[in-house]
Protein backbone atom coordinates (compact mmCIF):
# COMPACT_ATOMS: atom_id res chain seq x y z
CA UNK A 1 0.00 0.00 0.00
CA UNK A 2 1.29 3.48 -0.87
CA UNK A 3 2.58 5.69 1.88
CA UNK A 4 1.49 9.27 1.99
CA UNK A 5 4.05 11.94 1.29
CA UNK A 6 4.73 13.57 4.61
CA UNK A 7 4.87 10.20 6.39
CA UNK A 8 8.40 9.80 7.83
CA UNK A 9 8.49 6.36 6.20
CA UNK A 10 8.32 7.96 2.76
CA UNK A 11 11.68 9.66 3.28
CA UNK A 12 13.53 6.46 2.39
CA UNK A 13 11.89 6.45 -1.03
CA UNK A 14 12.78 10.09 -1.60
CA UNK A 15 16.37 9.14 -0.72
CA UNK A 16 16.19 6.45 -3.42
CA UNK A 17 15.54 9.17 -6.00
CA UNK A 18 18.38 11.24 -4.53
CA UNK A 19 20.66 8.20 -4.95
CA UNK A 20 19.40 7.82 -8.52
CA UNK A 21 20.42 11.43 -9.17
CA UNK A 22 23.90 10.74 -7.80
CA UNK A 23 24.28 7.69 -10.04
CA UNK A 24 23.21 9.70 -13.10
CA UNK A 25 25.47 12.60 -12.12
CA UNK A 26 28.49 10.31 -11.93
CA UNK A 27 27.57 8.90 -15.34
CA UNK A 28 27.79 12.39 -16.86
CA UNK A 29 31.42 12.56 -15.78
CA UNK A 30 32.36 9.01 -16.82
CA UNK A 31 30.68 9.21 -20.21
CA UNK A 32 32.89 12.08 -21.40
CA UNK A 33 35.73 9.68 -22.21
CA UNK A 34 33.47 7.12 -23.88
CA UNK A 35 31.69 9.72 -26.04
CA UNK A 36 35.05 10.86 -27.37
CA UNK A 37 35.66 7.36 -28.75
CA UNK A 38 32.18 5.97 -29.46
CA UNK A 39 29.03 7.58 -30.97
CA UNK A 40 26.29 8.26 -28.44
CA UNK A 41 23.68 5.96 -30.01
CA UNK A 42 26.18 3.08 -30.16
CA UNK A 43 27.19 3.68 -26.54
CA UNK A 44 23.56 3.63 -25.43
CA UNK A 45 22.87 0.41 -27.36
CA UNK A 46 25.81 -1.28 -25.63
CA UNK A 47 24.67 0.10 -22.27
CA UNK A 48 21.16 -1.33 -22.57
CA UNK A 49 22.32 -4.68 -23.98
CA UNK A 50 24.65 -5.14 -21.02
CA UNK A 51 21.87 -4.13 -18.61
CA UNK A 52 19.49 -6.72 -20.07
CA UNK A 53 22.14 -9.43 -19.85
CA UNK A 54 22.81 -8.53 -16.21
CA UNK A 55 19.12 -8.47 -15.24
CA UNK A 56 18.05 -11.79 -16.73
CA UNK A 57 20.06 -14.11 -14.43
CA UNK A 58 18.72 -12.25 -11.39
CA UNK A 59 15.01 -11.86 -12.14
CA UNK A 60 14.19 -13.87 -15.28
CA UNK A 61 11.50 -16.00 -13.61
CA UNK A 62 9.62 -13.03 -12.18
CA UNK A 63 9.97 -11.08 -15.44
CA UNK A 64 8.74 -13.87 -17.75
CA UNK A 65 5.90 -14.74 -15.38
CA UNK A 66 4.60 -11.16 -15.42
CA UNK A 67 5.03 -10.75 -19.17
CA UNK A 68 3.00 -13.92 -19.82
CA UNK A 69 0.32 -13.05 -17.28
CA UNK A 70 -0.20 -9.28 -17.61
CA UNK A 71 -1.60 -7.69 -20.81
CA UNK A 72 1.08 -5.62 -22.56
CA UNK A 73 -1.17 -2.56 -22.49
CA UNK A 74 -0.76 -2.36 -18.72
CA UNK A 75 2.93 -1.46 -18.89
CA UNK A 76 3.95 -0.59 -22.45
CA UNK A 77 3.26 3.17 -22.31
CA UNK A 78 5.58 4.10 -19.40
CA UNK A 79 8.18 1.69 -20.78
CA UNK A 80 8.16 3.42 -24.17
CA UNK A 81 8.32 6.84 -22.48
CA UNK A 82 11.37 5.86 -20.45
CA UNK A 83 13.15 4.23 -23.39
CA UNK A 84 12.68 7.23 -25.67
CA UNK A 85 13.44 9.82 -22.97
CA UNK A 86 17.12 8.91 -22.73
CA UNK A 87 17.45 8.71 -26.49
CA UNK A 88 16.07 12.24 -26.90
CA UNK A 89 18.21 13.50 -23.99
CA UNK A 90 21.36 12.34 -25.72
CA UNK A 91 20.18 13.63 -29.09
CA UNK A 92 19.65 17.01 -27.43
CA UNK A 93 23.29 17.07 -26.34
CA UNK A 94 24.33 16.85 -29.98
CA UNK A 95 22.61 20.17 -30.75
CA UNK A 96 22.74 22.22 -27.58
CA UNK A 97 24.83 22.85 -24.49
CA UNK A 98 24.76 20.63 -21.42
CA UNK A 99 23.42 23.58 -19.39
CA UNK A 100 20.48 24.09 -21.73
CA UNK A 101 19.73 20.37 -21.84
CA UNK A 102 19.88 20.01 -18.04
CA UNK A 103 17.52 22.92 -17.48
CA UNK A 104 14.91 21.91 -20.06
CA UNK A 105 15.16 18.17 -19.27
CA UNK A 106 14.51 18.97 -15.59
CA UNK A 107 11.20 20.60 -16.52
CA UNK A 108 9.73 17.10 -16.17
CA UNK A 109 9.25 18.15 -12.54
CA UNK A 110 6.57 20.66 -13.51
CA UNK A 111 5.16 18.57 -16.38
CA UNK A 112 4.21 15.68 -14.05
CA UNK A 113 1.36 17.49 -12.22
CA UNK A 114 0.12 18.86 -15.55
CA UNK A 115 -0.13 15.32 -16.98
CA UNK A 116 -1.87 14.10 -13.83
CA UNK A 117 -4.43 16.87 -14.24
CA UNK A 118 -4.96 16.11 -17.96
CA UNK A 119 -5.16 12.31 -17.80
CA UNK A 120 -6.39 11.60 -14.25
CA UNK A 121 -8.06 14.89 -13.23
CA UNK A 122 -5.76 15.14 -10.23
CA UNK A 123 -5.80 18.81 -9.27
CA UNK A 124 -2.90 20.91 -8.01
CA UNK A 125 -2.79 21.46 -4.26
CA UNK A 126 -2.14 24.91 -2.82
CA UNK A 127 1.35 23.87 -1.76
CA UNK A 128 2.14 22.60 -5.27
CA UNK A 129 0.96 25.83 -6.85
CA UNK A 130 3.17 27.71 -4.40
CA UNK A 131 6.24 25.55 -5.09
CA UNK A 132 6.08 25.36 -8.91
CA UNK A 133 7.50 28.86 -9.59
CA UNK A 134 10.29 28.29 -7.06
CA UNK A 135 11.23 24.97 -8.66
CA UNK A 136 11.43 26.70 -12.05
CA UNK A 137 13.52 29.50 -10.56
CA UNK A 138 15.87 27.04 -8.86
CA UNK A 139 16.36 25.03 -12.05
CA UNK A 140 16.87 28.20 -14.06
CA UNK A 141 19.56 29.52 -11.73
CA UNK A 142 21.30 26.17 -11.33
CA UNK A 143 21.32 25.03 -14.97
CA UNK A 144 20.92 28.08 -17.18
CA UNK A 145 22.95 30.37 -14.87
CA UNK A 146 21.48 33.56 -16.19
CA UNK A 147 19.77 32.54 -19.40
CA UNK A 148 19.50 29.96 -22.14
CA UNK A 149 22.19 30.35 -24.79
CA UNK A 150 19.89 29.33 -27.65
CA UNK A 151 16.51 27.99 -28.65
CA UNK A 152 16.58 25.41 -31.44
CA UNK A 153 16.48 21.73 -32.30
CA UNK A 154 18.48 20.67 -29.25
CA UNK A 155 16.14 22.50 -26.92
CA UNK A 156 13.15 20.91 -28.65
CA UNK A 157 14.66 17.44 -28.16
CA UNK A 158 15.34 18.24 -24.49
CA UNK A 159 11.73 19.30 -23.94
CA UNK A 160 10.47 16.10 -25.58
CA UNK A 161 12.75 14.17 -23.22
CA UNK A 162 11.31 16.07 -20.25
CA UNK A 163 7.75 15.26 -21.30
CA UNK A 164 8.66 11.59 -21.80
CA UNK A 165 10.26 11.33 -18.35
CA UNK A 166 7.13 12.87 -16.85
CA UNK A 167 5.02 10.35 -18.77
CA UNK A 168 7.12 7.46 -17.46
CA UNK A 169 6.37 8.61 -13.90
CA UNK A 170 2.66 9.35 -14.35
CA UNK A 171 1.81 6.19 -16.31
CA UNK A 172 4.39 4.02 -14.53
CA UNK A 173 2.62 4.69 -11.24
CA UNK A 174 -0.40 2.80 -12.61
CA UNK A 175 1.64 0.05 -14.27
CA UNK A 176 3.24 -0.89 -10.96
CA UNK A 177 -0.18 -2.02 -9.78
CA UNK A 178 0.12 -4.90 -12.29
CA UNK A 179 3.83 -5.66 -12.67
CA UNK A 180 6.87 -5.58 -10.38
CA UNK A 181 9.59 -2.92 -10.49
CA UNK A 182 11.95 -5.53 -11.97
CA UNK A 183 9.57 -6.35 -14.81
CA UNK A 184 8.83 -2.72 -15.64
CA UNK A 185 12.55 -1.89 -15.60
CA UNK A 186 13.35 -4.82 -17.90
CA UNK A 187 10.66 -3.88 -20.44
CA UNK A 188 11.94 -0.29 -20.39
CA UNK A 189 15.45 -1.60 -21.13
CA UNK A 190 14.27 -3.85 -23.97
CA UNK A 191 12.43 -0.97 -25.65
CA UNK A 192 15.53 1.20 -25.21
CA UNK A 193 17.55 -1.49 -27.01
CA UNK A 194 15.06 -1.38 -29.87
CA UNK A 195 15.16 2.43 -30.09
CA UNK A 196 18.95 2.70 -29.88
CA UNK A 197 19.46 -0.27 -32.20
CA UNK A 198 17.30 1.43 -34.81
CA UNK A 199 19.33 4.63 -34.45
CA UNK A 200 22.65 2.83 -34.90
CA UNK A 201 21.37 1.09 -38.03
CA UNK A 202 20.09 4.36 -39.49
CA UNK A 203 23.34 6.19 -38.74
CA UNK A 204 25.62 3.29 -39.64
CA UNK A 205 27.41 3.36 -36.28
CA UNK A 206 26.57 -0.14 -35.04
CA UNK A 207 30.08 -1.36 -35.88
CA UNK A 208 31.56 1.16 -33.46
CA UNK A 209 30.54 -1.12 -30.56
CA UNK A 210 33.82 -2.96 -31.14
CA UNK A 211 35.63 0.05 -29.69
CA UNK A 212 34.32 -1.01 -26.28
CA UNK A 213 36.94 -3.77 -26.30
CA UNK A 214 39.28 -1.06 -25.04
CA UNK A 215 39.14 -1.52 -21.25
CA UNK A 216 39.20 2.25 -20.67
CA UNK A 217 36.04 2.57 -22.73
CA UNK A 218 34.31 -0.61 -21.51
CA UNK A 219 34.16 0.57 -17.91
CA UNK A 220 31.78 3.40 -18.83
CA UNK A 221 29.02 1.27 -20.46
CA UNK A 222 29.43 -1.32 -17.69
CA UNK A 223 28.81 1.33 -15.06
CA UNK A 224 26.00 2.83 -17.14
CA UNK A 225 24.37 -0.60 -17.45
CA UNK A 226 24.68 -1.71 -13.83
CA UNK A 227 24.59 1.60 -11.96
CA UNK A 228 22.41 3.87 -14.08
CA UNK A 229 20.17 1.56 -16.07
CA UNK A 230 19.50 -1.28 -13.62
CA UNK A 231 20.17 0.73 -10.46
CA UNK A 232 18.54 3.95 -11.66
CA UNK A 233 15.46 2.32 -13.18
CA UNK A 234 14.95 0.07 -10.16
CA UNK A 235 15.32 2.92 -7.67
CA UNK A 236 12.77 4.98 -9.59
CA UNK A 237 10.25 2.18 -9.99
CA UNK A 238 10.51 0.97 -6.38
CA UNK A 239 10.09 4.53 -5.11
CA UNK A 240 7.22 5.15 -7.52
CA UNK A 241 5.39 2.18 -6.00
CA UNK A 242 5.38 3.89 -2.58
CA UNK A 243 5.29 7.66 -3.15
CA UNK A 244 3.49 9.84 -5.67
CA UNK A 245 4.72 10.64 -9.17
CA UNK A 246 4.74 14.30 -8.15
CA UNK A 247 7.11 13.66 -5.26
CA UNK A 248 9.41 11.54 -7.43
CA UNK A 249 9.43 14.28 -10.05
CA UNK A 250 10.34 16.99 -7.55
CA UNK A 251 13.08 14.83 -6.02
CA UNK A 252 14.52 14.24 -9.50
CA UNK A 253 15.08 17.98 -9.80
CA UNK A 254 18.11 17.33 -7.54
CA UNK A 255 19.86 15.60 -10.45
CA UNK A 256 21.54 18.82 -11.70
CA UNK A 257 22.80 19.43 -8.15
CA UNK A 258 24.33 15.95 -7.98
CA UNK A 259 25.90 16.39 -11.42
CA UNK A 260 27.36 19.77 -10.44
CA UNK A 261 28.74 18.42 -7.13
CA UNK A 262 30.40 15.43 -8.81
CA UNK A 263 31.82 17.61 -11.60
CA UNK A 264 33.26 19.88 -8.92
CA UNK A 265 34.85 16.99 -7.02
CA UNK A 266 36.17 15.06 -10.03
CA UNK A 267 36.73 17.67 -12.74
CA UNK A 268 37.36 20.73 -10.59
CA UNK A 269 34.39 22.61 -12.06
CA UNK A 270 32.92 25.24 -9.77
CA UNK A 271 29.33 26.32 -9.25
CA UNK A 272 28.49 29.98 -9.76
CA UNK A 273 26.81 32.05 -7.06
CA UNK A 274 23.56 31.91 -9.04
CA UNK A 275 23.91 28.13 -9.31
CA UNK A 276 24.42 27.83 -5.54
CA UNK A 277 21.26 29.87 -4.90
CA UNK A 278 19.35 27.68 -7.35
CA UNK A 279 20.59 24.53 -5.62
CA UNK A 280 19.45 25.86 -2.23
CA UNK A 281 16.00 26.71 -3.62
CA UNK A 282 15.61 23.21 -5.09
CA UNK A 283 16.65 21.54 -1.84
CA UNK A 284 14.10 23.60 0.07
CA UNK A 285 11.37 22.68 -2.44
CA UNK A 286 12.12 18.96 -2.11
CA UNK A 287 11.95 19.19 1.69
CA UNK A 288 8.67 21.11 1.60
CA UNK A 289 7.21 18.69 -0.96
CA UNK A 290 8.00 15.72 1.27
CA UNK A 291 6.66 17.41 4.40
CA UNK A 292 3.42 18.92 3.24
CA UNK A 293 2.09 17.29 0.07
CA UNK A 294 -0.06 14.19 0.47
CA UNK A 295 -1.59 12.18 -2.33
C-alpha positions in Angstrom: 0.0 0.0 0.0 1.3 3.5 -0.9 2.6 5.7 1.9 1.5 9.3 2.0 4.1 11.9 1.3 4.7 13.6 4.6 4.9 10.2 6.4 8.4 9.8 7.8 8.5 6.4 6.2 8.3 8.0 2.8 11.7 9.7 3.3 13.5 6.5 2.4 11.9 6.4 -1.0 12.8 10.1 -1.6 16.4 9.1 -0.7 16.2 6.4 -3.4 15.5 9.2 -6.0 18.4 11.2 -4.5 20.7 8.2 -5.0 19.4 7.8 -8.5 20.4 11.4 -9.2 23.9 10.7 -7.8 24.3 7.7 -10.0 23.2 9.7 -13.1 25.5 12.6 -12.1 28.5 10.3 -11.9 27.6 8.9 -15.3 27.8 12.4 -16.9 31.4 12.6 -15.8 32.4 9.0 -16.8 30.7 9.2 -20.2 32.9 12.1 -21.4 35.7 9.7 -22.2 33.5 7.1 -23.9 31.7 9.7 -26.0 35.1 10.9 -27.4 35.7 7.4 -28.8 32.2 6.0 -29.5 29.0 7.6 -31.0 26.3 8.3 -28.4 23.7 6.0 -30.0 26.2 3.1 -30.2 27.2 3.7 -26.5 23.6 3.6 -25.4 22.9 0.4 -27.4 25.8 -1.3 -25.6 24.7 0.1 -22.3 21.2 -1.3 -22.6 22.3 -4.7 -24.0 24.7 -5.1 -21.0 21.9 -4.1 -18.6 19.5 -6.7 -20.1 22.1 -9.4 -19.8 22.8 -8.5 -16.2 19.1 -8.5 -15.2 18.0 -11.8 -16.7 20.1 -14.1 -14.4 18.7 -12.3 -11.4 15.0 -11.9 -12.1 14.2 -13.9 -15.3 11.5 -16.0 -13.6 9.6 -13.0 -12.2 10.0 -11.1 -15.4 8.7 -13.9 -17.8 5.9 -14.7 -15.4 4.6 -11.2 -15.4 5.0 -10.7 -19.2 3.0 -13.9 -19.8 0.3 -13.1 -17.3 -0.2 -9.3 -17.6 -1.6 -7.7 -20.8 1.1 -5.6 -22.6 -1.2 -2.6 -22.5 -0.8 -2.4 -18.7 2.9 -1.5 -18.9 3.9 -0.6 -22.5 3.3 3.2 -22.3 5.6 4.1 -19.4 8.2 1.7 -20.8 8.2 3.4 -24.2 8.3 6.8 -22.5 11.4 5.9 -20.4 13.2 4.2 -23.4 12.7 7.2 -25.7 13.4 9.8 -23.0 17.1 8.9 -22.7 17.5 8.7 -26.5 16.1 12.2 -26.9 18.2 13.5 -24.0 21.4 12.3 -25.7 20.2 13.6 -29.1 19.6 17.0 -27.4 23.3 17.1 -26.3 24.3 16.9 -30.0 22.6 20.2 -30.8 22.7 22.2 -27.6 24.8 22.8 -24.5 24.8 20.6 -21.4 23.4 23.6 -19.4 20.5 24.1 -21.7 19.7 20.4 -21.8 19.9 20.0 -18.0 17.5 22.9 -17.5 14.9 21.9 -20.1 15.2 18.2 -19.3 14.5 19.0 -15.6 11.2 20.6 -16.5 9.7 17.1 -16.2 9.2 18.2 -12.5 6.6 20.7 -13.5 5.2 18.6 -16.4 4.2 15.7 -14.0 1.4 17.5 -12.2 0.1 18.9 -15.6 -0.1 15.3 -17.0 -1.9 14.1 -13.8 -4.4 16.9 -14.2 -5.0 16.1 -18.0 -5.2 12.3 -17.8 -6.4 11.6 -14.3 -8.1 14.9 -13.2 -5.8 15.1 -10.2 -5.8 18.8 -9.3 -2.9 20.9 -8.0 -2.8 21.5 -4.3 -2.1 24.9 -2.8 1.4 23.9 -1.8 2.1 22.6 -5.3 1.0 25.8 -6.8 3.2 27.7 -4.4 6.2 25.5 -5.1 6.1 25.4 -8.9 7.5 28.9 -9.6 10.3 28.3 -7.1 11.2 25.0 -8.7 11.4 26.7 -12.0 13.5 29.5 -10.6 15.9 27.0 -8.9 16.4 25.0 -12.1 16.9 28.2 -14.1 19.6 29.5 -11.7 21.3 26.2 -11.3 21.3 25.0 -15.0 20.9 28.1 -17.2 23.0 30.4 -14.9 21.5 33.6 -16.2 19.8 32.5 -19.4 19.5 30.0 -22.1 22.2 30.4 -24.8 19.9 29.3 -27.6 16.5 28.0 -28.6 16.6 25.4 -31.4 16.5 21.7 -32.3 18.5 20.7 -29.3 16.1 22.5 -26.9 13.1 20.9 -28.6 14.7 17.4 -28.2 15.3 18.2 -24.5 11.7 19.3 -23.9 10.5 16.1 -25.6 12.8 14.2 -23.2 11.3 16.1 -20.2 7.8 15.3 -21.3 8.7 11.6 -21.8 10.3 11.3 -18.3 7.1 12.9 -16.8 5.0 10.4 -18.8 7.1 7.5 -17.5 6.4 8.6 -13.9 2.7 9.4 -14.3 1.8 6.2 -16.3 4.4 4.0 -14.5 2.6 4.7 -11.2 -0.4 2.8 -12.6 1.6 0.1 -14.3 3.2 -0.9 -11.0 -0.2 -2.0 -9.8 0.1 -4.9 -12.3 3.8 -5.7 -12.7 6.9 -5.6 -10.4 9.6 -2.9 -10.5 12.0 -5.5 -12.0 9.6 -6.3 -14.8 8.8 -2.7 -15.6 12.5 -1.9 -15.6 13.3 -4.8 -17.9 10.7 -3.9 -20.4 11.9 -0.3 -20.4 15.4 -1.6 -21.1 14.3 -3.9 -24.0 12.4 -1.0 -25.6 15.5 1.2 -25.2 17.6 -1.5 -27.0 15.1 -1.4 -29.9 15.2 2.4 -30.1 19.0 2.7 -29.9 19.5 -0.3 -32.2 17.3 1.4 -34.8 19.3 4.6 -34.5 22.7 2.8 -34.9 21.4 1.1 -38.0 20.1 4.4 -39.5 23.3 6.2 -38.7 25.6 3.3 -39.6 27.4 3.4 -36.3 26.6 -0.1 -35.0 30.1 -1.4 -35.9 31.6 1.2 -33.5 30.5 -1.1 -30.6 33.8 -3.0 -31.1 35.6 0.0 -29.7 34.3 -1.0 -26.3 36.9 -3.8 -26.3 39.3 -1.1 -25.0 39.1 -1.5 -21.2 39.2 2.2 -20.7 36.0 2.6 -22.7 34.3 -0.6 -21.5 34.2 0.6 -17.9 31.8 3.4 -18.8 29.0 1.3 -20.5 29.4 -1.3 -17.7 28.8 1.3 -15.1 26.0 2.8 -17.1 24.4 -0.6 -17.5 24.7 -1.7 -13.8 24.6 1.6 -12.0 22.4 3.9 -14.1 20.2 1.6 -16.1 19.5 -1.3 -13.6 20.2 0.7 -10.5 18.5 3.9 -11.7 15.5 2.3 -13.2 14.9 0.1 -10.2 15.3 2.9 -7.7 12.8 5.0 -9.6 10.2 2.2 -10.0 10.5 1.0 -6.4 10.1 4.5 -5.1 7.2 5.1 -7.5 5.4 2.2 -6.0 5.4 3.9 -2.6 5.3 7.7 -3.1 3.5 9.8 -5.7 4.7 10.6 -9.2 4.7 14.3 -8.1 7.1 13.7 -5.3 9.4 11.5 -7.4 9.4 14.3 -10.1 10.3 17.0 -7.5 13.1 14.8 -6.0 14.5 14.2 -9.5 15.1 18.0 -9.8 18.1 17.3 -7.5 19.9 15.6 -10.5 21.5 18.8 -11.7 22.8 19.4 -8.2 24.3 15.9 -8.0 25.9 16.4 -11.4 27.4 19.8 -10.4 28.7 18.4 -7.1 30.4 15.4 -8.8 31.8 17.6 -11.6 33.3 19.9 -8.9 34.9 17.0 -7.0 36.2 15.1 -10.0 36.7 17.7 -12.7 37.4 20.7 -10.6 34.4 22.6 -12.1 32.9 25.2 -9.8 29.3 26.3 -9.3 28.5 30.0 -9.8 26.8 32.1 -7.1 23.6 31.9 -9.0 23.9 28.1 -9.3 24.4 27.8 -5.5 21.3 29.9 -4.9 19.4 27.7 -7.4 20.6 24.5 -5.6 19.5 25.9 -2.2 16.0 26.7 -3.6 15.6 23.2 -5.1 16.6 21.5 -1.8 14.1 23.6 0.1 11.4 22.7 -2.4 12.1 19.0 -2.1 12.0 19.2 1.7 8.7 21.1 1.6 7.2 18.7 -1.0 8.0 15.7 1.3 6.7 17.4 4.4 3.4 18.9 3.2 2.1 17.3 0.1 -0.1 14.2 0.5 -1.6 12.2 -2.3 
